[in-house]
């Protein structure tokens, strides 16, 4: 699984079973159902400022991940070039 694109989420089994059932009833995949539920929750519970903060945090995390990957690659290249 490409963890830069996908993540697993641990939920209690009864919650998982309900999500699967609702997804089936509404003709969605499990991930599609979770996305729809989360989007609905955000619209109902977050202010515009909250959404801005959320976007900023996500962008910061992405930049930190990219920086860490570049550092890892740099170390790999340096190790490969050692005599």
C-alpha positions, -999 to 999 in steps of 0.1 A, spaced: 0 0 0 13 34 -9 13 51 25 19 85 9 -16 81 -6 -35 58 17 -37 51 54 -54 25 75 -77 36 103 -84 15 134 -120 16 146 -140 -7 169 -155 -37 151 -191 -26 157 -183 8 142 -167 -8 112 -197 -31 107 -221 -1 108 -199 19 83 -198 -11 60 -236 -16 62 -243 21 56 -219 22 27 -237 -8 11 -271 8 16 -260 40 0 -240 24 -28 -206 36 -17 -172 20 -10 -161 20 27 -136 48 19 -162 67 0 -186 65 29 -159 77 54 -150 106 31 -187 116 28 -192 113 66 -161 134 73 -170 161 48 -205 163 63 -190 165 98 -166 193 88 -194 214 72 -216 210 103 -189 215 130 -160 236 117 -159 274 112 -142 289 82 -113 297 106 -111 261 117 -110 249 81 -81 274 74 -62 261 105 -68 225 93 -55 234 58 -24 251 73 -16 221 95 -20 197 66 2 218 44 29 220 72 28 183 77 32 176 40 62 199 38 78 182 68 72 148 52 87 159 20 117 174 38 122 141 57 120 121 25 146 143 9 169 139 39 165 101 37 174 101 0 204 124 7 217 99 33 211 70 9 231 87 -18 259 96 6 260 60 18 260 47 -18 289 70 -27 311 60 2 342 39 -8 
